[in-house]
């Protein structure tokens, strides 16, 4: 029997059943243990789209998951910082601890969020801002007892602000604890800039630093929207406060330059920029053609609120002169006299000195009048000007027309600039070592130069060098006070004035003897006044000298001068009043004949340069401490105007007015900005409006204008150059390298040279011509042009027939006379016109009209 055929036993079947039971039970036991364990390590991905990045991270971690890669992406609808996508998607089951990647909105393309850099070191904060796509703007400082020096307190705009990529962000950095003599900064928000300026000065003697125009949804346009340091911050006196000015809810726009445009074109330019035409006034102008814009307010290039009105002044043209309406007088003969004697003789005749020019002469001694125009005995209106030509003598050097003499403070030299070639033709020694040439003045007759030698090291007495320009050598060295700076000379050239900053005095020198006339201290000032600038009144009958003093005017002049000045305006201003003793800066007025101070006027902060208008009615003071120019009238010695140079940020900070000059024609005022590397051009005939801002070299100081008002020279201290500017277009003509650290503080441009008179070939003689005569007219001066007449009238640079130098003209007789009187004048830009040459030719009318022949 086979084993397969044998039936299984009961025991065997029972054993198999047990095995199957225990196997199934074991399998069920294992599954029961494993499945719950696997279910315990799974998680569902939450929905974080729409949450901020911070909130999304918290939500993901609360679900037992981890934040994975964070990607940033521009999105036109989602707010900056909100999650716009995630991976895995919401609802997905994943293992616990799995990574969830998110995409965060950067907002619309082209914008970025200002990162929070508060509490970071300034250098680190700048790097983080740049990495975020922003440009770092100004670094403003503010005392803060809780933030270490050099660390960021805040930013403008604030952290979290959405701004255009590449926008400027300013830093506010701590300077630690406030300084001694603390003052709580007043709150000037919602004030105009001018009101804020007066309140800050009245409270803490503070000045405005930068003025930044930016949008603000709450503060009205044109009002202060913020300040640094903030209100109630304790600061030291004289601390600069920076302002933010609202442009309203819209960003500011750049004010277009419409000066010189017609009113129609100017209006179109303003409207196209988003601005409006404000008040239009009209007035006469000697420099701007009728119908064209003289000036605009706010200044050109300023950032101003959208829709802001721009006020314009439009020219009516010059005031017509009617010489016949004035009483007449006869011009006296002043030939052979010195400038001082000629001036006195002209004054006695009711006339004034006009343009003074130089000419070489082998016969007339240096400094004496060669000729005059109008000529002697000519009948002219009272108060007319008589132009003089003064001998330069038989000099050894070439005579230059309108030369500029530049004092080089570190170089110890005076550079001589030729205005025709725009090159340095000589460097003169001042004869003193380790004393930097600083202030300078040219004798009105053009023959001498006076240079203040200011010691470069230590507080020591200085000197005044006298340089003979005909021979270009030092002829005298005169001792003056300590640290001399400003130099001026009387209109007759008889006295020189030197402001001694270190000894608070004014030295007066007799130019005939080169000896001190008197040394006057600046009285009535409790603190050292530190005089710097000096200018003389142009009228010889008013022997007045004006001196700027940089420090606190510690006495009230109200008893002697009851008229309002800048100090009085602050004292009277509610609700904040200022002590009169806090008025910073003054202008002292001296009568040299009386040898005493006759007046004192409170002006702006830290005044420096000073200039008198050619008509003697106004004095201009450049206030380096508050970015203004004070306008002082000379009858009652009172401030009648203040020219603000930084309205609406039209001239970005820093701005330090230093040198000042008035053009000889009286139409333009020029002010150098020693910090902003600019020259401000102001129209004196148009309410003293700023009509130009000209970029020049680094740290400009001295400024002077050529006698014909056609060229302006600016000495740039830090790059050792002189900028030459066209007085008509305000364009920079050229930049000339000179010596080290040019200061040129004073009037440093000399008189014009005179064009040589024309000659005739053939000359007028006793010969009689039958067929007319051809005459060649020539001036020895290269580049000169010629105008001539044949009718007996006197030619000028603008009247008569114009011909080239050396050109021939054909003379013919008239129907009534044989005599032809030929008159000619030679002229050249940058030179004084020649005297008029004259010759008489006889042409036989009968022969001429009958066809005869010449002898």
C-alpha positions in Angstrom: 0.0 0.0 0.0 1.4 3.4 -1.0 1.9 6.1 1.6 -0.1 8.6 -0.5 -3.1 6.4 -0.3 -3.0 6.2 3.4 -5.5 8.7 5.1 -4.0 11.3 7.4 -4.5 10.7 11.1 -6.6 12.9 13.4 -3.5 14.0 15.3 -1.9 15.1 12.0 -4.9 17.2 11.0 -5.1 18.8 14.4 -1.5 19.8 14.3 -1.9 21.5 10.9 -4.9 23.4 12.2 -2.9 24.7 15.1 0.0 25.8 12.9 -2.4 27.8 10.6 -4.1 29.4 13.6 -0.9 30.5 15.3 0.6 31.7 12.0 -2.5 33.9 11.3 -2.5 35.2 14.8 1.2 36.0 14.6 0.6 37.8 11.3 -2.3 39.8 12.7 -0.1 40.7 15.8 2.7 42.0 13.6 0.3 44.0 11.4 -1.3 45.5 14.5 2.0 46.7 15.8 3.4 48.1 12.5 0.4 49.9 11.0 -0.2 52.2 13.9 3.5 53.0 14.1 3.6 54.0 10.4 0.4 56.1 10.7 1.9 57.9 13.7 4.9 59.3 11.5 2.7 60.9 8.7 1.5 64.6 8.5 -0.8 66.7 6.3 0.7 69.8 4.6 -1.2 72.9 5.8 -2.2 75.8 3.5 0.1 78.8 4.0 -0.6 80.7 0.8 -1.6 84.3 1.6 0.1 84.2 5.0 3.2 86.4 5.7 6.5 84.6 5.6 6.8 84.7 9.4 3.3 83.4 9.9 3.7 80.7 7.3 6.8 79.4 9.0 5.0 79.1 12.3 2.1 77.3 10.7 4.4 74.8 8.9 6.3 74.0 12.1 3.1 73.6 14.1 2.1 70.8 11.6 5.3 68.8 12.4 6.9 69.9 9.2 10.0 72.0 8.4 10.4 75.2 6.2 12.4 74.3 3.2 13.7 76.5 0.4 12.3 80.1 0.4 12.1 81.6 -3.0 11.3 85.3 -3.7 9.3 86.3 -6.7 7.6 89.5 -8.0 3.8 89.4 -7.9 1.5 92.2 -8.9 -1.3 91.3 -6.5 0.2 89.8 -3.4 1.5 92.1 -0.7 5.3 92.1 -0.2 6.3 89.3 2.1 3.2 87.1 1.7 3.4 83.5 0.5 2.2 83.1 -3.1 3.0 79.4 -3.6 4.1 76.2 -1.7 5.4 72.7 -2.4 4.0 70.1 -1.5 0.5 71.5 -2.0 -1.8 72.0 0.9 -3.6 68.7 2.0 -0.8 66.4 0.8 0.1 63.6 3.4 3.9 63.4 4.0 6.2 62.0 6.6 6.5 64.1 9.7 9.4 66.6 9.5 9.2 66.8 5.7 10.4 70.0 4.0 7.7 72.5 2.7 9.1 75.0 0.2 7.5 78.4 -0.1 7.5 81.3 -2.6 7.3 84.8 -1.1 6.0 87.9 -2.9 8.4 90.7 -3.7 5.5 92.8 -4.8 5.3 94.3 -8.2 8.4 94.2 -10.3 10.8 97.2 -9.8 10.0 97.7 -6.1 11.7 96.5 -3.0 11.2 96.7 0.8 13.5 98.7 3.0 15.3 96.2 5.2 15.4 96.8 9.0 19.0 97.8 9.7 18.3 99.5 13.0 21.0 98.7 15.6 23.5 97.8 12.9 26.9 99.4 12.5 26.8 102.1 9.8 29.0 100.2 7.4 27.0 97.0 7.8 23.7 98.8 7.4 25.0 100.4 4.1 26.0 97.0 2.8 22.6 95.5 3.6 20.8 98.4 2.0 22.8 98.1 -1.2 22.3 94.3 -1.2 18.5 95.0 -1.0 18.8 97.1 -4.2 18.8 100.6 -2.6 21.2 103.5 -2.9 22.5 104.9 0.4 21.9 108.6 0.6 22.9 110.9 3.4 24.2 109.9 6.8 22.4 112.1 9.3 23.5 112.1 13.0 21.5 112.4 16.2 22.4 112.1 19.8 21.0 109.0 21.4 21.9 107.7 24.9 20.5 104.2 24.1 22.3 103.5 20.8 26.2 103.3 20.7 28.0 105.9 18.6 28.2 104.8 14.9 25.2 102.5 15.0 21.9 103.1 13.1 19.0 104.6 14.9 16.5 104.6 12.0 16.2 105.0 8.2 14.3 107.4 6.0 12.1 105.8 4.6 11.5 103.6 7.6 12.2 99.8 7.6 9.4 97.8 5.9 8.5 100.7 3.5 8.0 99.5 -0.1 9.9 101.7 -2.5 11.2 101.7 -6.0 14.3 99.6 -6.5 17.3 101.9 -6.6 15.6 104.5 -4.4 17.7 106.5 -2.0 17.6 105.6 1.7 19.1 107.9 4.3 20.6 106.7 7.5 20.2 108.2 10.9 23.2 107.3 13.0 23.8 107.8 16.7 26.5 110.1 18.0 26.0 108.9 21.5 25.2 111.1 24.4 24.4 114.8 23.6 27.1 117.4 24.1 27.4 119.9 26.9 25.1 123.0 26.9 22.2 120.9 25.8 19.1 122.3 24.1 15.9 120.5 23.3 15.2 120.6 19.6 11.9 122.3 18.9 9.2 120.5 16.8 9.1 122.2 13.5 6.8 119.8 11.6 4.0 121.4 9.8 6.1 124.6 9.5 7.4 126.2 6.3 11.1 125.9 5.8 11.6 129.7 6.5 9.6 129.5 9.7 11.5 126.4 10.8 14.8 128.2 10.1 13.8 131.1 12.4 12.4 128.8 15.2 15.5 126.6 15.2 17.9 129.5 15.3 15.9 131.3 18.0 15.7 128.2 20.2 19.1 126.4 19.9 21.1 128.7 17.5 20.7 125.8 15.1 20.8 126.0 11.4 19.2 123.9 8.7 21.5 121.2 7.2 19.9 119.3 4.3 16.4 119.9 3.0 15.0 116.7 1.4 11.6 116.9 -0.4 9.6 113.7 -0.4 6.0 112.6 -0.5 3.9 112.5 2.6 0.2 111.4 2.7 -0.6 113.5 5.8 1.5 116.7 5.8 0.5 119.4 3.4 2.8 120.2 0.5 5.6 122.7 1.3 5.5 122.0 5.1 8.1 120.2 7.1 7.2 116.5 7.4 10.2 115.3 9.5 13.4 116.4 11.1 16.7 114.9 12.3 17.4 115.2 15.2 13.8 114.6 16.1 11.8 117.0 18.3 12.9 117.2 22.0 16.2 115.5 21.3 18.9 117.1 23.5 21.6 118.6 21.3 24.5 121.1 21.6 24.0 124.7 20.6 24.7 125.4 16.9 24.0 121.8 15.9 22.7 121.3 12.4 19.1 120.1 12.0 18.1 118.3 8.8 14.6 118.7 7.4 12.3 116.6 5.3 9.7 118.7 3.4 6.4 117.2 2.2 5.5 117.2 -1.5 2.0 116.0 -0.6 0.8 112.6 -1.5 2.7 112.6 -4.8 6.5 112.4 -5.3 8.2 115.7 -5.9 9.1 116.8 -9.4 12.2 118.7 -10.7 11.5 122.4 -11.4 12.6 123.1 -15.0 14.9 126.0 -15.7 12.8 128.5 -17.6 15.0 131.6 -17.2 15.5 133.2 -20.6 12.4 131.7 -22.1 9.3 133.6 -23.3 6.3 133.5 -20.9 4.5 131.1 -23.3 7.4 128.7 -23.6 8.0 128.9 -19.8 4.3 128.1 -19.1 4.4 125.1 -21.4 7.6 123.8 -19.8 6.0 124.1 -16.3 2.7 122.4 -17.3 4.6 119.6 -19.0 6.4 118.9 -15.8 3.3 118.8 -13.7 3.6 122.3 -12.2 1.5 125.4 -12.6 2.2 129.0 -13.4 2.0 131.1 -10.3 2.2 134.9 -10.0 3.8 136.7 -13.0 5.3 140.1 -12.3 7.2 142.4 -14.7 10.1 144.7 -14.2 12.9 146.4 -16.0 16.2 144.7 -16.6 19.4 145.8 -18.1 20.5 142.2 -18.9 17.4 140.3 -20.1 15.5 141.2 -23.3 11.9 142.3 -23.1 9.4 139.5 -22.7 11.8 136.9 -21.4 11.8 135.4 -18.0 14.3 137.0 -15.6 13.9 134.7 -12.6 11.7 132.0 -11.1 10.7 131.0 -7.6 11.3 128.3 -6.4 14.8 128.0 -7.9 15.4 126.1 -11.1 16.4 122.4 -10.5 14.7 122.4 -7.1 12.6 119.4 -6.2 9.1 120.7 -5.5 5.6 119.3 -5.0 3.6 118.2 -8.0 1.2 121.0 -9.0 3.2 123.7 -7.1 2.9 127.2 -8.5 6.1 128.7 -9.9 6.3 132.5 -9.8 8.0 134.2 -12.7 9.5 137.7 -13.2 9.3 138.8 -16.9 11.5 141.6 -18.3 10.2 144.9 -19.5 13.6 145.7 -21.0 16.0 148.4 -19.8 14.9 151.8 -18.4 15.3 154.3 -21.2 17.8 157.0 -20.4 17.1 160.6 -21.3 20.4 162.5 -20.9 18.9 165.7 -22.1 16.6 165.8 -19.1 19.7 166.2 -16.8 21.6 169.5 -16.2 24.7 169.9 -18.4 28.3 170.6 -17.5 31.7 170.7 -19.2 34.3 167.9 -18.8 37.5 169.3 -17.3 40.9 168.4 -18.6 42.5 165.7 -16.4 45.4 164.7 -18.6 48.7 164.3 -16.7 47.0 163.9 -13.3 47.0 160.9 -11.0 43.8 159.0 -10.6 43.2 160.6 -7.2 43.7 164.1 -8.5 41.6 163.4 -11.7 38.8 161.9 -9.5 38.7 165.1 -7.3 38.6 167.4 -10.4 35.8 165.4 -12.0 33.8 165.4 -8.8 34.1 169.2 -8.6 32.6 169.3 -12.1 29.7 167.1 -11.1 31.1 164.1 -12.9 32.3 160.6 -12.0 35.1 158.3 -13.0 34.1 155.7 -15.5 36.1 152.9 -17.0 39.8 153.0 -16.2 42.1 151.4 -18.7 45.9 151.1 -19.2 48.1 151.9 -22.1 51.8 151.9 -22.6 53.4 155.3 -22.9 57.0 156.4 -23.4 56.3 159.9 -22.4 53.6 160.0 -19.7 54.8 158.7 -16.3 53.3 155.6 -14.8 50.0 156.2 -13.1 49.1 159.5 -14.8 46.1 160.1 -17.2 47.0 159.9 -20.9 43.6 160.9 -22.2 39.9 160.9 -21.3 36.5 160.3 -22.9 34.5 162.5 -23.3 37.4 164.9 -24.2 38.1 168.1 -22.3 35.5 170.9 -22.7 32.8 168.5 -24.0 29.3 169.3 -22.8 27.9 166.3 -21.0 25.0 165.6 -18.6 25.7 166.0 -14.9 26.8 162.8 -13.1 28.1 161.3 -16.3 31.1 159.1 -16.2 34.4 160.0 -17.8 36.6 157.1 -18.9 40.3 157.5 -18.3 43.3 155.9 -19.9 46.3 155.7 -17.5 49.9 155.2 -18.4 51.5 151.9 -17.6 54.9 153.5 -18.5 57.7 152.0 -20.6 57.2 148.6 -18.9 59.5 145.6 -19.4 56.6 143.1 -19.5 53.8 142.9 -22.0 50.7 144.8 -21.0 47.7 142.5 -20.4 44.1 143.4 -20.8 42.0 142.5 -17.7 44.6 140.3 -16.1 43.7 138.1 -13.1 46.1 137.9 -10.2 45.6 134.8 -8.1 47.0 134.4 -4.6 48.2 130.9 -3.9 48.1 130.4 -0.1 50.3 127.3 0.0 52.3 128.0 -3.1 53.5 131.4 -1.7 53.1 133.0 -5.1 50.7 135.2 -7.2 49.8 133.7 -10.5 49.3 136.1 -13.4 46.5 135.0 -15.9 46.3 136.4 -19.4 42.6 136.7 -20.3 43.3 136.4 -24.0 45.1 133.0 -23.8 43.6 131.8 -20.6 47.0 130.8 -19.4 49.4 131.6 -16.5 52.1 133.9 -17.9 54.0 134.5 -14.6 54.1 133.5 -11.0 55.1 136.5 -8.7 56.8 136.1 -5.4 55.4 138.1 -2.5 58.8 138.3 -0.8 57.7 136.5 2.4 58.4 132.8 3.3 55.9 130.6 5.3 53.3 133.3 4.9 50.5 132.4 2.6 49.3 135.1 0.2 45.5 135.4 0.9 43.7 138.6 0.5 44.4 140.8 -2.6 43.5 144.2 -4.1 44.6 146.0 -7.3 45.2 149.7 -7.4 42.4 151.3 -9.4 45.0 152.6 -11.9 46.2 149.0 -12.5 49.8 149.7 -11.7 50.2 148.1 -8.2 49.1 145.0 -6.4 48.5 144.7 -2.6 48.7 141.2 -1.1 48.0 140.1 2.5 50.6 137.6 3.8 48.8 135.4 6.4 51.1 133.2 8.5 50.6 129.5 7.6 51.7 128.3 11.1 50.8 129.8 14.5 49.1 133.0 15.5 51.6 135.6 14.3 51.6 139.1 12.8 51.3 139.3 9.1 52.3 141.7 6.4 51.2 143.5 3.2 53.3 143.1 0.1 53.2 145.9 -2.5 54.0 144.7 -6.0 54.8 147.0 -8.9 53.0 145.5 -11.8 54.8 147.4 -14.5 58.1 145.8 -13.3 56.5 142.8 -11.6 58.5 143.1 -8.4 57.9 143.6 -4.7 58.6 147.3 -3.8 57.5 147.3 -0.1 56.5 144.9 2.7 54.4 146.6 5.4 53.6 145.1 8.8 50.0 144.7 9.7 48.0 142.8 12.4 47.7 139.1 13.3 46.4 136.7 10.6 45.4 139.3 7.9 42.9 138.2 5.3 40.6 140.7 3.5 42.2 143.6 1.5 40.4 146.5 -0.1 41.5 149.8 -1.6 39.8 153.2 -1.7 38.3 154.3 -5.1 41.1 156.9 -5.5 43.8 154.4 -4.6 45.1 156.6 -1.7 44.5 154.1 1.1 44.5 150.3 1.5 42.5 148.5 4.2 43.5 145.1 5.7 41.2 143.0 8.0 43.3 141.3 10.7 41.3 138.3 11.9 43.8 137.3 14.6 44.0 140.7 16.3 40.5 141.9 15.6 41.7 145.1 13.9 41.6 147.0 10.7 45.0 148.3 9.3 44.8 151.4 7.1 47.8 152.1 4.8 48.8 155.3 3.1 49.7 154.2 -0.5 51.8 157.3 -1.2 54.2 156.5 1.7 53.5 152.8 2.2 53.1 153.6 5.9 50.3 152.8 8.3 47.7 155.6 8.4 45.9 154.1 11.5 45.2 150.7 13.1 41.7 150.6 14.3 40.2 147.9 16.6 36.6 146.7 16.2 34.9 148.2 19.3 31.8 147.3 21.4 32.3 143.5 20.8 32.7 141.5 24.0 34.1 138.5 22.1 36.8 138.6 19.5 34.9 139.5 16.3 37.3 137.8 13.9 37.0 140.3 11.0 37.5 138.7 7.6 36.1 140.5 4.7 36.5 144.2 3.9 35.2 146.5 1.1 35.4 150.3 0.5 32.5 152.5 -0.6 32.9 153.4 -4.3 32.1 157.1 -3.8 35.3 159.1 -2.9 33.1 161.6 -1.0 32.0 158.8 1.4 35.2 157.5 3.0 33.4 154.4 4.4 34.8 150.9 4.9 32.7 147.8 5.6 34.1 144.9 7.6 32.5 141.5 8.3 32.9 140.0 11.8 32.2 136.3 12.2 31.3 135.9 15.8 28.5 136.9 18.2 27.5 140.5 18.3 27.4 141.0 22.1 25.8 144.4 22.3 22.5 145.8 21.1 22.8 148.6 18.5 19.1 149.6 18.8 19.8 153.0 20.4 22.1 154.0 17.6 20.3 152.1 14.9 16.5 151.8 15.5 15.8 150.3 12.1 14.9 146.6 11.9 17.7 144.1 11.1 17.9 140.3 11.0 18.4 140.2 14.7 15.3 142.3 15.4 13.2 140.1 13.1 14.1 137.1 15.3 13.6 139.0 18.6 10.1 140.0 17.5 9.0 136.7 16.2 6.2 135.0 18.2 5.9 132.5 19.8 9.6 131.9 20.1 11.8 134.9 21.1 15.6 135.2 21.0 17.9 137.3 23.1 19.5 140.1 21.0 22.9 138.9 22.2 22.4 135.7 20.3 22.5 137.3 16.9 25.6 135.9 15.2 27.7 138.0 12.9 27.9 141.7 12.2 29.0 144.3 9.7 31.1 147.1 11.1 31.2 150.4 9.3 34.2 152.7 9.6 34.6 156.4 8.6 38.3 156.6 7.7 38.5 160.3 7.8 36.9 160.3 11.3 39.1 157.3 12.2 36.2 155.6 14.1 33.5 153.1 13.8 30.2 154.8 12.9 27.8 151.8 12.7 27.3 148.1 13.2 24.6 146.0 11.6 23.6 142.4 12.7 23.7 140.2 9.7 23.7 136.4 9.2 25.8 133.7 10.8 29.6 133.7 10.2 29.7 136.4 7.5 32.7 136.3 5.3 32.9 138.1 1.9 31.5 141.6 1.5 31.0 143.8 -1.6 29.5 147.2 -2.4 27.3 147.8 -5.4 29.0 150.2 -7.9 26.3 152.9 -7.2 27.2 152.7 -3.5 23.6 152.2 -2.4 23.8 148.5 -1.2 26.3 146.3 0.5 26.2 142.5 0.1 27.4 140.1 2.9 27.9 136.4 2.3 26.9 134.5 5.5 28.8 131.2 5.4 26.9 129.9 8.5 23.3 130.1 7.3 23.4 129.9 3.5 22.2 133.5 3.0 23.4 136.8 1.6 22.4 139.9 3.6 21.5 143.1 1.6 22.3 146.2 3.6 21.4 149.7 2.4 24.0 152.3 3.0 22.0 155.4 4.0 20.5 154.2 7.3 22.7 151.0 7.5 19.9 148.5 7.8 19.2 145.1 6.4 16.6 145.5 3.7 16.7 141.9 2.3 18.0 138.4 2.8 18.8 136.3 -0.2 18.2 132.6 0.6 20.2 130.3 -1.5 18.6 126.9 -0.6 14.9 127.4 -1.1 13.2 124.0 -1.5 16.5 122.3 -1.8 17.2 123.9 -5.1 20.9 124.0 -4.1 21.6 120.6 -2.5 23.6 120.7 0.8 26.2 121.4 1.9 26.2 125.1 1.0 28.6 127.6 2.4 28.6 131.1 0.9 32.1 132.6 1.1 33.3 135.0 -1.6 31.1 137.7 -3.1 31.5 140.2 -6.0 29.3 142.6 -8.0 29.8 143.1 -11.7 31.1 146.6 -12.6 27.9 147.3 -14.5 26.0 146.6 -11.3 23.6 144.0 -12.9 25.0 140.8 -11.4 26.0 139.5 -8.0 28.2 136.5 -7.8 28.5 134.3 -4.6 30.9 131.3 -4.3 29.7 128.2 -2.5 32.8 126.9 -0.6 31.2 123.5 0.1 29.0 122.8 -2.8 31.5 123.7 -5.6 29.1 126.2 -7.2 28.8 129.8 -8.1 25.5 131.5 -7.6 24.5 134.1 -10.1 22.0 136.8 -8.8 20.3 139.4 -10.9 20.4 142.7 -8.9 17.9 144.3 -11.2 15.3 141.6 -10.6 14.6 141.6 -6.9 17.9 139.9 -6.3 16.7 136.6 -7.7 19.0 133.6 -8.3 19.2 133.3 -12.1 22.0 130.7 -12.4 23.9 128.1 -10.5 27.3 127.3 -12.2 29.4 124.3 -11.3 33.0 125.2 -10.7 36.0 123.5 -9.1 36.5 122.2 -5.6 36.1 124.5 -2.6 35.7 127.8 -4.5 36.7 130.9 -2.5 37.5 134.2 -4.1 35.5 135.6 -7.0 36.0 138.7 -9.2 34.6 140.2 -12.4 36.4 141.8 -15.3 36.0 145.6 -15.8 33.7 145.0 -18.8 31.5 142.5 -16.8 32.1 139.9 -19.5 34.2 137.5 -17.5 34.0 136.0 -14.0 36.9 134.4 -12.3 36.6 131.9 -9.4 39.6 130.6 -7.4 39.1 126.9 -6.5 41.2 126.2 -3.4 41.2 122.3 -3.3 42.0 121.5 -6.9 44.4 124.4 -7.6 42.5 125.9 -10.5 40.6 129.0 -11.6 37.2 128.7 -13.3 36.5 131.3 -16.0 32.8 132.0 -16.6 31.1 133.9 -19.4 29.3 136.8 -17.8 26.5 136.8 -20.3 25.7 133.0 -20.7 26.9 131.8 -17.3 28.8 129.0 -19.1 32.2 127.9 -18.0 34.7 129.0 -20.6 37.7 127.2 -19.3 39.5 126.0 -16.2 43.1 127.2 -15.7 45.6 125.3 -13.4 47.4 127.8 -11.1 49.5 127.4 -7.9 48.8 125.5 -4.7 45.6 126.4 -2.7 44.4 129.5 -4.6 42.4 131.9 -2.3 42.2 135.2 -4.3 40.0 136.8 -1.6 39.3 140.3 -2.9 39.2 142.2 -6.2 41.9 140.5 -8.2 41.1 141.4 -11.9 43.0 144.4 -13.3 42.0 147.1 -15.7 41.5 146.6 -19.4 44.3 147.4 -21.9 43.5 149.9 -24.6 43.5 149.0 -28.3 46.1 150.9 -30.3 44.5 153.7 -32.4 44.0 153.2 -36.2 46.5 154.6 -38.7 45.7 155.7 -42.3 47.6 154.9 -45.4 48.0 157.3 -47.2 47.7 159.7 -44.3 45.7 162.9 -44.7 47.9 165.5 -46.3 47.9 168.5 -48.5 47.5 166.4 -51.7 44.5 167.0 -53.8 42.9 163.9 -55.4 40.9 164.0 -58.7 39.5 160.5 -58.8 38.9 159.8 -55.1 41.4 157.9 -52.9 41.8 154.4 -51.4 42.8 154.5 -47.8 44.0 151.4 -45.8 43.0 151.6 -42.1 45.1 149.5 -39.6 45.4 149.1 -35.9 48.7 147.6 -34.5 46.6 145.5 -32.0 46.1 142.0 -33.4 42.5 140.8 -33.6 41.0 144.4 -33.5 38.1 145.4 -35.6 37.5 148.9 -37.0 34.5 151.2 -37.5 34.8 154.4 -39.5 32.7 157.4 -40.6 33.0 160.0 -43.4 30.1 162.4 -42.3 31.9 164.0 -39.4 30.2 161.8 -36.8 32.3 160.0 -34.1 32.4 156.2 -34.7 32.1 153.8 -31.7 32.3 150.1 -31.3 28.6 149.9 -32.3 28.2 152.8 -34.7 29.9 153.5 -38.1 30.8 151.2 -41.0 32.4 148.0 -39.8 35.6 146.7 -41.6 38.4 144.3 -40.8 41.7 145.4 -39.5 43.9 146.4 -42.4 41.0 146.7 -44.9 40.9 149.6 -47.4 38.0 152.0 -48.0 37.3 154.2 -51.0 36.8 157.9 -50.3 34.8 160.1 -52.7 33.7 163.7 -52.5 30.2 164.9 -51.9 28.3 167.2 -54.2 28.9 170.2 -51.9 32.5 170.0 -50.6 35.9 168.8 -51.6 36.8 167.8 -48.1 36.3 164.2 -46.7 36.8 163.9 -42.9 37.7 160.2 -42.2 37.3 159.1 -38.5 38.0 155.6 -37.2 38.1 153.7 -33.9 39.6 150.3 -33.2 37.9 147.9 -30.7 38.3 144.4 -29.4 36.4 142.2 -26.9 38.0 142.3 -23.5 39.9 145.6 -24.4 39.1 149.2 -24.0 38.3 151.0 -27.3 41.0 153.0 -28.9 40.9 156.8 -29.2 39.4 158.0 -32.4 41.8 158.7 -35.2 41.0 161.5 -37.7 42.4 162.6 -41.1 41.1 165.0 -43.8 41.4 164.3 -47.6 40.8 166.8 -50.4 39.2 165.5 -53.6 38.5 167.9 -56.5 34.8 167.6 -57.2 35.1 169.0 -60.7 37.9 166.6 -61.7 36.1 163.7 -60.0 32.8 164.2 -61.7 34.5 165.0 -65.1 36.8 162.0 -65.0 40.1 163.7 -64.3 43.2 161.9 -63.0 45.0 161.9 -59.6 48.4 163.5 -59.2 
